[in-house]
Amino acid sequence: MKISVLAENTAHNNSFLCEHGLSLYIETDFNKILFDMGQTNLFEKNAEKLGIDLSQVDIAILSHGHYDHGGGLKRFLEINKIAPVFLSRYAFGKHYNSSEKYIGLDPELQKNDRLIYVEDSLDINKQLSLYTCNHSEKHYPVDSYGLTIMQNNTLCADPFLHEQYLLINDGNKKVLISGCSHKGVLNVAKWFSPDVFVGGFHFSKLDPDKKDDEKVLHQSARLLLNDFTKYYTCHCTGTEQFNCLKKTMANQIEYISTGKTIIV
């Protein structure tokens, strides 16, 4: 299985553009998958540089309803005429950040007939499954870090019902793809115990220079090491936070940037 990073906060080298967001192109023996579309049309430009034809993607997945993952959805629907787009039925909720800035999706897109809304889980085919884990027990606390959703004209802490995870069964290997792990990376890792975990950890709001935050990062790293999972992280993990995790996790964790391709 090959995974190419089409959009991420950092660039692998000067040949690629980067932005705050995430878009991954995943090629298995059976499918060509676009997982998230970044914040803008940048994912398309980087795909061209990598020789990836997005018009041939046969499955698209939106991890959750934030602009930095679904801002390029409109453009994808224009350049690709065949792929269904799987997203949570909660994806078009009214999402805001800590400054009360709208960070949701373009509501004009929600009636597009290629969008397939996922309830709690969905088996796309024998290899690909989607899970929200909305009813799974949270073994570790979750911090929304100021992210909210509008309910009954009131901004409430976002419970992230709109987030879903892609599980790929590749022979005897389980590969989990997560956009931001808003429900807590420790919870997500425990729910799936994958062989490979690709995605953001949502640690960027933690300051490694602050004792309490550094302690959280250190404890998280040790807990993630309890399994034999290989982690490829990016985006909302934060680069400084990644460096802190790396001290404990060593070769069990790597950072992937725009333009990077990995074989898992």
Contacts in CASP RR format, 6 or more apart in sequence:
PFRMAT RR
TARGET T0000
AUTHOR 0000-0000-0000
METHOD contacts of the structure
MODEL  1
MKISVLAENTAHNNSFLCEHGLSLYIETDFNKILFDMGQTNLFEKNAEKL
GIDLSQVDIAILSHGHYDHGGGLKRFLEINKIAPVFLSRYAFGKHYNSSE
KYIGLDPELQKNDRLIYVEDSLDINKQLSLYTCNHSEKHYPVDSYGLTIM
QNNTLCADPFLHEQYLLINDGNKKVLISGCSHKGVLNVAKWFSPDVFVGG
FHFSKLDPDKKDDEKVLHQSARLLLNDFTKYYTCHCTGTEQFNCLKKTMA
NQIEYISTGKTIIV
1 26 0 8 1.000
1 27 0 8 1.000
1 28 0 8 1.000
1 29 0 8 1.000
1 168 0 8 1.000
1 170 0 8 1.000
1 175 0 8 1.000
1 263 0 8 1.000
1 264 0 8 1.000
2 26 0 8 1.000
2 27 0 8 1.000
2 261 0 8 1.000
2 262 0 8 1.000
2 263 0 8 1.000
3 24 0 8 1.000
3 25 0 8 1.000
3 26 0 8 1.000
3 27 0 8 1.000
3 198 0 8 1.000
3 232 0 8 1.000
3 256 0 8 1.000
3 261 0 8 1.000
3 262 0 8 1.000
3 263 0 8 1.000
3 264 0 8 1.000
4 24 0 8 1.000
4 25 0 8 1.000
4 26 0 8 1.000
4 27 0 8 1.000
4 47 0 8 1.000
4 50 0 8 1.000
4 52 0 8 1.000
4 259 0 8 1.000
4 260 0 8 1.000
4 261 0 8 1.000
5 12 0 8 1.000
5 23 0 8 1.000
5 24 0 8 1.000
5 234 0 8 1.000
5 256 0 8 1.000
5 257 0 8 1.000
5 258 0 8 1.000
5 259 0 8 1.000
5 260 0 8 1.000
5 261 0 8 1.000
6 23 0 8 1.000
6 24 0 8 1.000
6 25 0 8 1.000
6 34 0 8 1.000
6 38 0 8 1.000
6 42 0 8 1.000
6 43 0 8 1.000
6 44 0 8 1.000
6 46 0 8 1.000
6 47 0 8 1.000
6 50 0 8 1.000
6 52 0 8 1.000
6 258 0 8 1.000
6 259 0 8 1.000
7 18 0 8 1.000
7 19 0 8 1.000
7 21 0 8 1.000
7 22 0 8 1.000
7 23 0 8 1.000
7 36 0 8 1.000
7 37 0 8 1.000
7 38 0 8 1.000
7 39 0 8 1.000
7 42 0 8 1.000
7 43 0 8 1.000
7 46 0 8 1.000
7 258 0 8 1.000
8 18 0 8 1.000
8 21 0 8 1.000
8 22 0 8 1.000
8 23 0 8 1.000
8 234 0 8 1.000
8 235 0 8 1.000
8 256 0 8 1.000
8 257 0 8 1.000
8 258 0 8 1.000
9 18 0 8 1.000
9 19 0 8 1.000
9 20 0 8 1.000
9 21 0 8 1.000
9 234 0 8 1.000
9 235 0 8 1.000
9 238 0 8 1.000
9 239 0 8 1.000
9 257 0 8 1.000
10 18 0 8 1.000
10 239 0 8 1.000
10 255 0 8 1.000
10 257 0 8 1.000
10 258 0 8 1.000
11 17 0 8 1.000
11 18 0 8 1.000
11 257 0 8 1.000
11 258 0 8 1.000
11 259 0 8 1.000
12 257 0 8 1.000
12 258 0 8 1.000
12 259 0 8 1.000
12 260 0 8 1.000
13 259 0 8 1.000
15 49 0 8 1.000
15 259 0 8 1.000
16 46 0 8 1.000
16 49 0 8 1.000
16 257 0 8 1.000
16 258 0 8 1.000
16 259 0 8 1.000
17 42 0 8 1.000
17 45 0 8 1.000
17 46 0 8 1.000
17 258 0 8 1.000
18 42 0 8 1.000
18 257 0 8 1.000
18 258 0 8 1.000
19 38 0 8 1.000
19 39 0 8 1.000
19 40 0 8 1.000
19 42 0 8 1.000
19 68 0 8 1.000
20 39 0 8 1.000
20 68 0 8 1.000
20 235 0 8 1.000
21 36 0 8 1.000
21 38 0 8 1.000
21 39 0 8 1.000
21 68 0 8 1.000
21 69 0 8 1.000
21 235 0 8 1.000
22 36 0 8 1.000
22 38 0 8 1.000
22 63 0 8 1.000
22 68 0 8 1.000
22 69 0 8 1.000
22 179 0 8 1.000
22 180 0 8 1.000
22 199 0 8 1.000
22 200 0 8 1.000
22 234 0 8 1.000
22 235 0 8 1.000
23 34 0 8 1.000
23 35 0 8 1.000
23 36 0 8 1.000
23 37 0 8 1.000
23 38 0 8 1.000
23 43 0 8 1.000
23 69 0 8 1.000
23 72 0 8 1.000
24 34 0 8 1.000
24 35 0 8 1.000
24 36 0 8 1.000
24 177 0 8 1.000
24 198 0 8 1.000
25 32 0 8 1.000
25 33 0 8 1.000
25 34 0 8 1.000
25 35 0 8 1.000
25 47 0 8 1.000
25 50 0 8 1.000
25 52 0 8 1.000
25 54 0 8 1.000
25 57 0 8 1.000
26 32 0 8 1.000
26 33 0 8 1.000
26 34 0 8 1.000
26 35 0 8 1.000
26 168 0 8 1.000
26 177 0 8 1.000
27 33 0 8 1.000
28 127 0 8 1.000
28 168 0 8 1.000
28 170 0 8 1.000
29 170 0 8 1.000
30 125 0 8 1.000
30 127 0 8 1.000
31 58 0 8 1.000
31 59 0 8 1.000
31 125 0 8 1.000
31 127 0 8 1.000
31 128 0 8 1.000
32 56 0 8 1.000
32 57 0 8 1.000
32 58 0 8 1.000
32 59 0 8 1.000
33 57 0 8 1.000
33 58 0 8 1.000
33 59 0 8 1.000
33 60 0 8 1.000
33 61 0 8 1.000
33 128 0 8 1.000
33 166 0 8 1.000
34 43 0 8 1.000
34 54 0 8 1.000
34 57 0 8 1.000
34 59 0 8 1.000
34 60 0 8 1.000
34 61 0 8 1.000
34 76 0 8 1.000
34 80 0 8 1.000
34 83 0 8 1.000
35 60 0 8 1.000
35 61 0 8 1.000
35 63 0 8 1.000
35 166 0 8 1.000
35 177 0 8 1.000
35 179 0 8 1.000
36 61 0 8 1.000
36 62 0 8 1.000
36 63 0 8 1.000
36 69 0 8 1.000
36 70 0 8 1.000
36 179 0 8 1.000
37 43 0 8 1.000
37 60 0 8 1.000
37 62 0 8 1.000
37 69 0 8 1.000
37 70 0 8 1.000
37 71 0 8 1.000
37 72 0 8 1.000
37 73 0 8 1.000
37 75 0 8 1.000
37 76 0 8 1.000
38 68 0 8 1.000
38 69 0 8 1.000
38 70 0 8 1.000
38 71 0 8 1.000
38 72 0 8 1.000
39 67 0 8 1.000
39 68 0 8 1.000
39 69 0 8 1.000
39 70 0 8 1.000
39 71 0 8 1.000
39 72 0 8 1.000
40 71 0 8 1.000
40 72 0 8 1.000
41 72 0 8 1.000
41 75 0 8 1.000
43 54 0 8 1.000
43 72 0 8 1.000
43 76 0 8 1.000
44 54 0 8 1.000
44 75 0 8 1.000
44 76 0 8 1.000
44 79 0 8 1.000
46 258 0 8 1.000
46 259 0 8 1.000
47 53 0 8 1.000
47 54 0 8 1.000
49 259 0 8 1.000
50 259 0 8 1.000
50 261 0 8 1.000
54 76 0 8 1.000
54 79 0 8 1.000
54 80 0 8 1.000
55 79 0 8 1.000
55 80 0 8 1.000
55 81 0 8 1.000
55 82 0 8 1.000
56 80 0 8 1.000
57 76 0 8 1.000
57 80 0 8 1.000
57 82 0 8 1.000
57 83 0 8 1.000
58 82 0 8 1.000
58 83 0 8 1.000
59 83 0 8 1.000
59 84 0 8 1.000
59 86 0 8 1.000
59 124 0 8 1.000
59 128 0 8 1.000
60 76 0 8 1.000
60 80 0 8 1.000
60 83 0 8 1.000
60 84 0 8 1.000
60 85 0 8 1.000
60 86 0 8 1.000
61 85 0 8 1.000
61 86 0 8 1.000
61 87 0 8 1.000
61 130 0 8 1.000
61 164 0 8 1.000
61 166 0 8 1.000
61 177 0 8 1.000
62 69 0 8 1.000
62 70 0 8 1.000
62 73 0 8 1.000
62 85 0 8 1.000
62 86 0 8 1.000
62 87 0 8 1.000
62 88 0 8 1.000
62 91 0 8 1.000
63 69 0 8 1.000
63 163 0 8 1.000
63 164 0 8 1.000
63 165 0 8 1.000
63 166 0 8 1.000
63 177 0 8 1.000
63 178 0 8 1.000
63 179 0 8 1.000
63 180 0 8 1.000
64 88 0 8 1.000
64 91 0 8 1.000
64 160 0 8 1.000
64 162 0 8 1.000
64 163 0 8 1.000
64 164 0 8 1.000
64 179 0 8 1.000
64 180 0 8 1.000
64 182 0 8 1.000
65 87 0 8 1.000
65 88 0 8 1.000
65 90 0 8 1.000
65 91 0 8 1.000
65 92 0 8 1.000
65 93 0 8 1.000
65 95 0 8 1.000
65 104 0 8 1.000
65 105 0 8 1.000
65 162 0 8 1.000
65 163 0 8 1.000
66 95 0 8 1.000
66 103 0 8 1.000
66 104 0 8 1.000
66 105 0 8 1.000
66 180 0 8 1.000
67 103 0 8 1.000
67 104 0 8 1.000
67 105 0 8 1.000
68 103 0 8 1.000
69 179 0 8 1.000
69 180 0 8 1.000
70 105 0 8 1.000
71 105 0 8 1.000
71 106 0 8 1.000
73 85 0 8 1.000
73 105 0 8 1.000
73 106 0 8 1.000
73 109 0 8 1.000
74 106 0 8 1.000
74 109 0 8 1.000
76 83 0 8 1.000
76 85 0 8 1.000
77 85 0 8 1.000
77 109 0 8 1.000
77 112 0 8 1.000
77 114 0 8 1.000
83 114 0 8 1.000
84 114 0 8 1.000
84 115 0 8 1.000
84 116 0 8 1.000
85 112 0 8 1.000
85 114 0 8 1.000
85 115 0 8 1.000
85 116 0 8 1.000
86 116 0 8 1.000
86 118 0 8 1.000
86 122 0 8 1.000
86 124 0 8 1.000
86 130 0 8 1.000
86 164 0 8 1.000
87 115 0 8 1.000
87 116 0 8 1.000
87 117 0 8 1.000
87 118 0 8 1.000
87 164 0 8 1.000
88 117 0 8 1.000
88 118 0 8 1.000
88 132 0 8 1.000
88 161 0 8 1.000
88 162 0 8 1.000
88 163 0 8 1.000
88 164 0 8 1.000
89 117 0 8 1.000
89 118 0 8 1.000
89 119 0 8 1.000
90 161 0 8 1.000
90 162 0 8 1.000
91 105 0 8 1.000
91 117 0 8 1.000
91 162 0 8 1.000
92 104 0 8 1.000
92 105 0 8 1.000
92 107 0 8 1.000
92 110 0 8 1.000
93 104 0 8 1.000
93 105 0 8 1.000
93 149 0 8 1.000
93 150 0 8 1.000
93 162 0 8 1.000
94 102 0 8 1.000
94 104 0 8 1.000
94 149 0 8 1.000
94 150 0 8 1.000
95 102 0 8 1.000
95 103 0 8 1.000
95 104 0 8 1.000
95 147 0 8 1.000
95 148 0 8 1.000
95 149 0 8 1.000
95 158 0 8 1.000
95 162 0 8 1.000
96 102 0 8 1.000
96 103 0 8 1.000
96 147 0 8 1.000
96 148 0 8 1.000
96 149 0 8 1.000
96 150 0 8 1.000
96 155 0 8 1.000
97 103 0 8 1.000
97 146 0 8 1.000
97 147 0 8 1.000
97 148 0 8 1.000
98 145 0 8 1.000
98 146 0 8 1.000
98 147 0 8 1.000
98 148 0 8 1.000
100 148 0 8 1.000
100 155 0 8 1.000
103 147 0 8 1.000
109 115 0 8 1.000
118 130 0 8 1.000
118 132 0 8 1.000
118 164 0 8 1.000
119 132 0 8 1.000
120 131 0 8 1.000
120 132 0 8 1.000
120 134 0 8 1.000
120 135 0 8 1.000
121 129 0 8 1.000
121 130 0 8 1.000
121 131 0 8 1.000
121 132 0 8 1.000
122 129 0 8 1.000
122 130 0 8 1.000
123 129 0 8 1.000
124 130 0 8 1.000
126 169 0 8 1.000
127 168 0 8 1.000
127 169 0 8 1.000
127 170 0 8 1.000
128 166 0 8 1.000
128 167 0 8 1.000
128 168 0 8 1.000
128 169 0 8 1.000
129 166 0 8 1.000
129 167 0 8 1.000
129 169 0 8 1.000
130 164 0 8 1.000
130 165 0 8 1.000
130 166 0 8 1.000
130 167 0 8 1.000
131 164 0 8 1.000
131 165 0 8 1.000
131 167 0 8 1.000
131 191 0 8 1.000
131 192 0 8 1.000
132 161 0 8 1.000
132 163 0 8 1.000
132 164 0 8 1.000
132 165 0 8 1.000
133 165 0 8 1.000
133 183 0 8 1.000
133 187 0 8 1.000
133 188 0 8 1.000
133 191 0 8 1.000
134 161 0 8 1.000
136 187 0 8 1.000
136 191 0 8 1.000
138 183 0 8 1.000
138 184 0 8 1.000
138 187 0 8 1.000
139 186 0 8 1.000
139 187 0 8 1.000
139 190 0 8 1.000
140 184 0 8 1.000
140 186 0 8 1.000
140 187 0 8 1.000
140 190 0 8 1.000
140 223 0 8 1.000
142 160 0 8 1.000
142 182 0 8 1.000
142 183 0 8 1.000
142 184 0 8 1.000
142 187 0 8 1.000
143 205 0 8 1.000
144 157 0 8 1.000
144 158 0 8 1.000
144 159 0 8 1.000
144 160 0 8 1.000
144 182 0 8 1.000
145 202 0 8 1.000
145 205 0 8 1.000
146 157 0 8 1.000
146 158 0 8 1.000
147 157 0 8 1.000
147 158 0 8 1.000
147 160 0 8 1.000
147 182 0 8 1.000
148 155 0 8 1.000
148 156 0 8 1.000
148 157 0 8 1.000
148 158 0 8 1.000
149 155 0 8 1.000
149 156 0 8 1.000
149 158 0 8 1.000
149 159 0 8 1.000
150 156 0 8 1.000
158 182 0 8 1.000
160 182 0 8 1.000
160 183 0 8 1.000
163 179 0 8 1.000
163 180 0 8 1.000
163 182 0 8 1.000
163 183 0 8 1.000
165 176 0 8 1.000
165 177 0 8 1.000
165 178 0 8 1.000
165 179 0 8 1.000
165 188 0 8 1.000
165 192 0 8 1.000
166 176 0 8 1.000
166 177 0 8 1.000
166 178 0 8 1.000
167 174 0 8 1.000
167 175 0 8 1.000
167 176 0 8 1.000
167 177 0 8 1.000
167 192 0 8 1.000
167 194 0 8 1.000
168 174 0 8 1.000
168 175 0 8 1.000
168 176 0 8 1.000
168 177 0 8 1.000
170 264 0 8 1.000
173 195 0 8 1.000
173 196 0 8 1.000
173 264 0 8 1.000
174 192 0 8 1.000
174 193 0 8 1.000
174 194 0 8 1.000
174 195 0 8 1.000
174 196 0 8 1.000
175 194 0 8 1.000
175 195 0 8 1.000
175 196 0 8 1.000
175 197 0 8 1.000
175 198 0 8 1.000
175 264 0 8 1.000
176 188 0 8 1.000
176 192 0 8 1.000
176 194 0 8 1.000
176 196 0 8 1.000
176 197 0 8 1.000
176 198 0 8 1.000
177 198 0 8 1.000
177 199 0 8 1.000
178 185 0 8 1.000
178 188 0 8 1.000
178 197 0 8 1.000
178 198 0 8 1.000
178 199 0 8 1.000
178 200 0 8 1.000
179 199 0 8 1.000
179 200 0 8 1.000
179 235 0 8 1.000
179 236 0 8 1.000
180 199 0 8 1.000
180 200 0 8 1.000
180 202 0 8 1.000
180 235 0 8 1.000
180 236 0 8 1.000
181 188 0 8 1.000
181 199 0 8 1.000
181 200 0 8 1.000
181 201 0 8 1.000
181 202 0 8 1.000
182 202 0 8 1.000
184 201 0 8 1.000
184 202 0 8 1.000
185 200 0 8 1.000
185 201 0 8 1.000
185 202 0 8 1.000
185 203 0 8 1.000
185 220 0 8 1.000
185 224 0 8 1.000
186 220 0 8 1.000
186 223 0 8 1.000
186 224 0 8 1.000
188 197 0 8 1.000
189 197 0 8 1.000
189 224 0 8 1.000
189 227 0 8 1.000
189 229 0 8 1.000
193 227 0 8 1.000
193 229 0 8 1.000
194 229 0 8 1.000
195 228 0 8 1.000
195 229 0 8 1.000
195 230 0 8 1.000
196 229 0 8 1.000
196 230 0 8 1.000
196 231 0 8 1.000
196 232 0 8 1.000
196 264 0 8 1.000
197 229 0 8 1.000
197 230 0 8 1.000
197 231 0 8 1.000
197 232 0 8 1.000
197 233 0 8 1.000
198 231 0 8 1.000
198 232 0 8 1.000
198 233 0 8 1.000
198 256 0 8 1.000
198 264 0 8 1.000
199 232 0 8 1.000
199 233 0 8 1.000
199 234 0 8 1.000
199 235 0 8 1.000
199 237 0 8 1.000
200 233 0 8 1.000
200 234 0 8 1.000
200 235 0 8 1.000
200 236 0 8 1.000
200 237 0 8 1.000
201 220 0 8 1.000
201 233 0 8 1.000
201 236 0 8 1.000
201 237 0 8 1.000
201 241 0 8 1.000
201 245 0 8 1.000
202 236 0 8 1.000
202 237 0 8 1.000
203 217 0 8 1.000
203 220 0 8 1.000
203 236 0 8 1.000
203 237 0 8 1.000
203 238 0 8 1.000
203 241 0 8 1.000
203 245 0 8 1.000
204 236 0 8 1.000
204 237 0 8 1.000
204 238 0 8 1.000
204 241 0 8 1.000
206 213 0 8 1.000
206 214 0 8 1.000
206 216 0 8 1.000
206 217 0 8 1.000
206 241 0 8 1.000
207 213 0 8 1.000
207 214 0 8 1.000
208 214 0 8 1.000
208 217 0 8 1.000
208 240 0 8 1.000
208 241 0 8 1.000
208 243 0 8 1.000
208 244 0 8 1.000
214 244 0 8 1.000
217 241 0 8 1.000
217 244 0 8 1.000
217 245 0 8 1.000
218 244 0 8 1.000
218 248 0 8 1.000
220 245 0 8 1.000
221 244 0 8 1.000
221 245 0 8 1.000
221 247 0 8 1.000
221 248 0 8 1.000
221 249 0 8 1.000
221 253 0 8 1.000
222 248 0 8 1.000
224 231 0 8 1.000
224 245 0 8 1.000
224 249 0 8 1.000
224 252 0 8 1.000
224 253 0 8 1.000
225 248 0 8 1.000
225 249 0 8 1.000
225 252 0 8 1.000
229 252 0 8 1.000
230 252 0 8 1.000
230 253 0 8 1.000
230 254 0 8 1.000
230 264 0 8 1.000
231 249 0 8 1.000
231 252 0 8 1.000
231 253 0 8 1.000
231 254 0 8 1.000
232 253 0 8 1.000
232 254 0 8 1.000
232 255 0 8 1.000
232 256 0 8 1.000
232 262 0 8 1.000
232 264 0 8 1.000
233 242 0 8 1.000
233 245 0 8 1.000
233 253 0 8 1.000
233 254 0 8 1.000
233 255 0 8 1.000
233 256 0 8 1.000
234 255 0 8 1.000
234 256 0 8 1.000
234 257 0 8 1.000
237 245 0 8 1.000
237 255 0 8 1.000
239 255 0 8 1.000
242 253 0 8 1.000
242 255 0 8 1.000
245 253 0 8 1.000
246 253 0 8 1.000
254 262 0 8 1.000
256 262 0 8 1.000
END
